[in-house]
Amino acid sequence: MAFSGRRCLFALSLLISSTAFSTYGWCQSGIASIYAGGRTANGETAHASHMTAAHRSLPFGTLVKVTHKHSGKSIVVRINDRGPFVRGRVIDLTPAAAHALGFDGLAPVTLDVVGHS
């Protein structure tokens, strides 16, 4: 089966994904953003002061170590919501989590799954 130039580039981009396996079994790199809202996808009330986050596909209750690529600071957050729904972003953090990492807008981060609550 022959592939056109675009198909080959698309297949190659899927192989060189930002998601990979780590010593904990899963890691991802990308851009983190800040969010705050009312009700989360798992039914909890969102609290800006809690160390929680939104991720598109990780199960609720997953504990994720988030490391700021520039500062090297790390925190652990619990996934309790879905998102982000903006292309290129991998996680939405509460204001408290973003503050602990030292950013207030967008930041390059690495995600490592460390457990489940």
Contact map, one row per residue, 1 for C-alpha under 8 A:
111000000000000000000000000000000000000000000000000000000000000000000000000000000000000000000000000000000000000000000
111100000000000000000000000000000000000000000000000000000000000000000000000000000000000000000000000000000000000000000
111111110000000000000000000000000000000000000000000000000000000000000000000000000000000000000000000000000000000000000
011111110000000000000000000000000000000000000000000000000000000000000000000000000000000000000000000000000000000000000
001111111000000000000000000000000000000000000000000000000000000000000000000000000000000000000000000000000000000000000
001111111100000000000000000000000000000000000000000000000000000000000000000000000000000000000000000000000000000000000
001111111110000000000000000000000000000000000000000000000000000000000000000000000000000000000000000000000000000000000
001111111111000000000000000000000000000000000000000000000000000000000000000000000000000000000000000000000000000000000
000011111111100000000000000000000000000000000000000000000000000000000000000000000000000000000000000000000000000000000
000001111111110000000000000000000000000000000000000000000000000000000000000000000000000000000000000000000000000000000
000000111111111000000000000000000000000000000000000000000000000000000000000000000000000000000000000000000000000000000
000000011111111100000000000000000000000000000000000000000000000000000000000000000000000000000000000000000000000000000
000000001111111110000000000000000000000000000000000000000000000000000000000000000000000000000000000000000000000000000
000000000111111110000000000000000000000000000000000000000000000000000000000000000000000000000000000000000000000000000
000000000011111110000000000000000000000000000000000000000000000000000000000000000000000000000000000000000000000000000
000000000001111111000000000000000000000000000000000000000000000000000000000000000000000000000000000000000000000000000
000000000000111111110000000000000000000000000000000000000000000000000000000000000000000000000000000000000000000000000
000000000000000111110000000111000000000000000000000000000000000000000000000000000000000000000000000000000000000000000
000000000000000011111000011110000000000000000000000000000000000000000000000000000000000000000000000000000000000000000
000000000000000011111100011100000000000000000000000000000000000000000000000000000000000000000000000000000000000000000
000000000000000000111111111000000000000000000000000000000000000000000000000000000000000000000000000000000000000000000
000000000000000000011111111000000000000000000000000000000000000000000000000000000000000000000000000000000000000100000
000000000000000000001111110000000000000000000000000000000000000000000000000000000000000000000000000000000000000000000
000000000000000000001111111000000000000000000000000000000000000000000000000000000000000000000000000000000000000111000
000000000000000000001111111000000000000000000000000000000000000000000000000000000000000000000000000000000000000010000
000000000000000000111111111100000000000000000000000000000000000000000000000000000000000000000000000000000000000110000
000000000000000000111101111110000000000000000000000000000000000000000000000000000000000000000000000000000000011110000
000000000000000001110000011111000000000000000000000000000000000000000000000000000000000001000000000000000000011100000
000000000000000001100000001111100000000000000000000000000000000000000000000000000000000001000000000000000001111000000
000000000000000001000000000111110000000000000000000000000000000000000000000000000000000111000000000000000001110000000
000000000000000000000000000011111000000000000000000000000000000000000000000000000000000111100000000000000111100000000
000000000000000000000000000001111100000000000000000000000000000000000000000000000000000011111000000000000111100000000
000000000000000000000000000000111110000000000000000000000000000000000000000000000000000010111000010000001110000000000
000000000000000000000000000000011111000000000000000000000000000000000000000000000000000000011110010000011100000000000
000000000000000000000000000000001111100000000000000000000000000000000000000000000000000000011110000000000000000000000
000000000000000000000000000000000111110000000111000000000000000000000000000000000000000000000110000000000000000000000
000000000000000000000000000000000011111100000110000000000000000000000000000000000000000000000000000000000000000000000
000000000000000000000000000000000001111100001100000000000000000000000000000000000000000000000000000000000000000000000
000000000000000000000000000000000000111110111100000000000000000000000000000000000000000000000000000000000000000000000
000000000000000000000000000000000000111111111100000000000000000000000000000000011100000000000000000000000000000000000
000000000000000000000000000000000000001111110000000000000000000000000000000000011100000000000000000000000000000000000
000000000000000000000000000000000000000111110000000000000001000000000000000000011000000000000000000000000000000000000
000000000000000000000000000000000000001111111000000000000000000000000000000000000000000000000000000000000000000000000
000000000000000000000000000000000000001111111100000000000000000000000000000000010000000000000000000000000000000000000
000000000000000000000000000000000000011100111110000000000000000000000000000000000000000000000000000000000000000000000
000000000000000000000000000000000001111100011111000000000000000000000000000000000000000000000000000000000000000000000
000000000000000000000000000000000001100000001111110000000000000000000000000000000000000000000100000000000000000000000
000000000000000000000000000000000001000000000111110000000000000000000000000000000000000000000111000000000000000000000
000000000000000000000000000000000000000000000011111000000000000000000000000000000000000000000111100000000000000000000
000000000000000000000000000000000000000000000011111100000000000000000000000000000000000000000101100000000000000000000
000000000000000000000000000000000000000000000000111110000000000000000000000111000000000000001101100000000000000000000
000000000000000000000000000000000000000000000000011111000000000000000000000011110000000000001100100000000000000000000
000000000000000000000000000000000000000000000000001111100000000000000000000011111000000000111100000000000000000000000
000000000000000000000000000000000000000000000000000111110000000000000000000000111111000000111000000000000000000000000
000000000000000000000000000000000000000000000000000011111100000000000000000000101111000001110000000000000000000000000
000000000000000000000000000000000000000000000000000001111100000000000000000000000111100001100000000000000000000000000
000000000000000000000000000000000000000000000000000000111110000000000000000000000100000000000000000000000000000000000
000000000000000000000000000000000000000000000000000000111111010000000000000000100000000000000000000000000000000000000
000000000000000000000000000000000000000000000000000000001111110000000000000000100000000000000000000000000000000000000
000000000000000000000000000000000000000001000000000000000111110000000000000001111000000000000000000000000000000000000
000000000000000000000000000000000000000000000000000000000011111000000000000001110000000000000000000000000000000000011
000000000000000000000000000000000000000000000000000000000111111100000000000001100000000000000000000000000000000011111
000000000000000000000000000000000000000000000000000000000000111110000000000111100000000000000000000000000000000011111
000000000000000000000000000000000000000000000000000000000000011111000000000111100000000000000000000000000000001111100
000000000000000000000000000000000000000000000000000000000000001111100000011110000000000000000000000000000000001111000
000000000000000000000000000000000000000000000000000000000000000111110000011110000000000000000000000000000000111100000
000000000000000000000000000000000000000000000000000000000000000011111001111000000000000000000000000010000000111000000
000000000000000000000000000000000000000000000000000000000000000001111111110000000000000000000000000010000011110000000
000000000000000000000000000000000000000000000000000000000000000000111111100000000000000000000000000000000011110000000
000000000000000000000000000000000000000000000000000000000000000000011111000000000000000000000000000000000001000000000
000000000000000000000000000000000000000000000000000000000000000000011111100000000000000000000000000011000000000000000
000000000000000000000000000000000000000000000000000000000000000000111111110000000000000000000000000000000000000000000
000000000000000000000000000000000000000000000000000000000000000000111011111000000000000000000000000011000000000000000
000000000000000000000000000000000000000000000000000000000000000011110001111100000000000000000000000010000000000000000
000000000000000000000000000000000000000000000000000000000000000011100000111110000000000000000000100110000000000000000
000000000000000000000000000000000000000000000000001000000000001111000000011111000000000000000000000000000000000000000
000000000000000000000000000000000000000000000000001110000000001111000000001111100000000000000000100000000000000000000
000000000000000000000000000000000000000000000000001110000001111100000000000111110000000000000000000000000000000000001
000000000000000000000000000000000000000000000000000111100111111100000000000011111000000000000000000000000000000000000
000000000000000000000000000000000000000111010000000111000001100000000000000001111100000000000000000000000000000000000
000000000000000000000000000000000000000111000000000011100001000000000000000000111110000000000000000000000000000000000
000000000000000000000000000000000000000110000000000001111000000000000000000000011111000000000000000000000000000000000
000000000000000000000000000000000000000000000000000001110000000000000000000000001111100000110000000000000000000000000
000000000000000000000000000000000000000000000000000001110000000000000000000000000111110011110000000000000000000000000
000000000000000000000000000000000000000000000000000000010000000000000000000000000011111010000000000000000000000000000
000000000000000000000000000000000000000000000000000000000000000000000000000000000001111110000000000000000000000000000
000000000000000000000000000000000000000000000000000000000000000000000000000000000000111110000000000000000000000000000
000000000000000000000000000001100000000000000000000000000000000000000000000000000000011111000000000000000000000000000
000000000000000000000000000001111000000000000000000000000000000000000000000000000001111111110000000000000000000000000
000000000000000000000000000111110000000000000000000000110000000000000000000000000001000111110000000000000000000000000
000000000000000000000000000000111000000000000000000011110000000000000000000000000011000011111000000000000000000000000
000000000000000000000000000000011110000000000000000011100000000000000000000000000011000011111100000000000000000000000
000000000000000000000000000000011110000000000000001111000000000000000000000000000000000000111111110000000000000000000
000000000000000000000000000000000111000000000011111110000000000000000000000000000000000000011111110000000000000000000
000000000000000000000000000000000111000000000001100000000000000000000000000000000000000000001111111000010000000000000
000000000000000000000000000000000000000000000001111000000000000000000000000000000000000000001111111100000000000000000
000000000000000000000000000000000000000000000000111100000000000000000000001010000000000000001111111110000000000000000
000000000000000000000000000000001100000000000000000000000000000000000000000000000000000000001111111111110000000000000
000000000000000000000000000000000000000000000000000000000000000000000000000000000000000000000011111111110000000000000
000000000000000000000000000000000000000000000000000000000000000000000000001000000000000000000001111111100000000000000
000000000000000000000000000000000000000000000000000000000000000000110010111000000000000000000000111111100000000000000
000000000000000000000000000000000000000000000000000000000000000000000010100000000000000000000000011111110000000000000
000000000000000000000000000000000000000000000000000000000000000000000000000000000000000000000000011111111110000000000
000000000000000000000000000000000100000000000000000000000000000000000000000000000000000000000010011001111100000000000
000000000000000000000000000000001100000000000000000000000000000000000000000000000000000000000000000000111110000000000
000000000000000000000000000000111100000000000000000000000000000000000000000000000000000000000000000000111111000000000
000000000000000000000000000000111000000000000000000000000000000000011000000000000000000000000000000000101111100000000
000000000000000000000000000011110000000000000000000000000000000000011100000000000000000000000000000000000111110000000
000000000000000000000000000011110000000000000000000000000000000001111000000000000000000000000000000000000011111000000
000000000000000000000000001111000000000000000000000000000000000001111000000000000000000000000000000000000001111100000
000000000000000000000000001110000000000000000000000000000000000111100000000000000000000000000000000000000000111110000
000000000000000000000101011100000000000000000000000000000000000111000000000000000000000000000000000000000000011111000
000000000000000000000001111000000000000000000000000000000000011110000000000000000000000000000000000000000000001111100
000000000000000000000001000000000000000000000000000000000000011110000000000000000000000000000000000000000000000111110
000000000000000000000000000000000000000000000000000000000000011100000000000000000000000000000000000000000000000011111
000000000000000000000000000000000000000000000000000000000000111000000000000000000000000000000000000000000000000001111
000000000000000000000000000000000000000000000000000000000000111000000000000001000000000000000000000000000000000000111
